[in-house]
Amino acid sequence: MARGLNGSANGAGGHVPTGREAVEARLPGVSNLPPAVAGALPAVVGLRTTVPKDRRSAQTLGTEREGYGVLIGDDGLVVTIGYLIMEADTVTITDIDGNEWAAYIVGYDYESGFGLVRTERPIRLNPLVLGDSDTLELRSEAYVAGLGGEKATLKVKVAGRREFAGYWEYLLDNAIFTVPAYPLWGGSALIGQDGALLGVGSLLVQEALGPGAPAFPGNMYVPINRLKTIFQELVSKGRLATPPRPWLGLLTVEHMGQLVVGGISDGGPADRAGLQRGDILHALNGDVLDDVADLYRKLWASGPAGTAVTLRMERDNDAFEVTVRTGDRARYHKFGSD
């Protein structure tokens, strides 16, 4: 899929935590967790997918992905982070007792990053209630959980609520950053003191405390309130009915005050227009670009997917302009039997 940057920071691979890497010490037989949190843990499930090797995300995210999901419906509906299910042809859910359940993809929203799957048979466990993620402020306490009950649960603090711009044309305006870092974060549950779901794990970040602060590893969580506004549409249609945002297929990083192309999606709009890794982005449709978030806002304001945009670039100290016909990212990827 992409040349230049890999998906190593997305939690879509690696070992499954035993529960001993980053959990609090506890006395045998004594729970350190609030009762509401302890009661919520069975709703956190394991999630495993397989992806055909010829699909575009297989190169960066792998053909076998593991992480977590959270049961949020009596009918087996599970919310997870979308990159775990992107282009998957099989989905398997594992409950806290080790039982496996075949599942299928219900919906995926590129803008928020949420993915929904449903087990083919209902799981007889109590689903989690969606909480109010806006209540999480700086230094608020919460709990991060993966599959495994209390031994796979970590008490965390909110290190920040701020904008997050991902290099893959992704922007959250009020992301949740927590510390300390949870070892396998993809799809993990951020649970409030009342046992409600407040966020879904997306990334490991090295600067969880924010720009200008000392480097300190932590995790980024997608606030669950972002799911509430799109939930019904995602369940009923699989994606949003609003016109898709224009997509370039660029992986863009900030380096020494410049926006640098760190990778290009093979066969995507930027690739077809001849852009290369190492190119520097200066302006879009004549408007100077300040940072990665500014690039996305100007791009998305240009019109729906398919809109042509003009980029002012620099390559080997030579300035040039190129017109790129944007695309629909959802059409670039394949799902199920597509």
Buried (B, 14 or more C-beta within 10 A) or exposed (E): BBBBBBBEBBBBBEEBBEBEEBBEEEEEEEEBBBEEBBEBBBBBBBBBBBBEEEBBBBBBBBBBBBBBBBBBBEEBBBBBBBBBBBBBBEBBBBBBEEEEBEBBBBBBBBBBBBBBBBBEEBBEBEBBBBBBBEBBEEEBEBBBBBBBBBEBBBBBBBBBBBEBBBBBBBBBEBBBBBBBBBBBBBBBBBBBBBBBBBBBBBBBBEBBBBEEEEEBBBBBBBBBBBBEEBBEBBBEEBBBEEEBBBBBBBBBBBEEEEBBBBBBBBEBBBBBBEBBBEBBBBBBBEEEBEEBBBBBBBBBEBBEBBBBBBBBBBBEEEEEEBEBBBBBBBEBBBBEEE
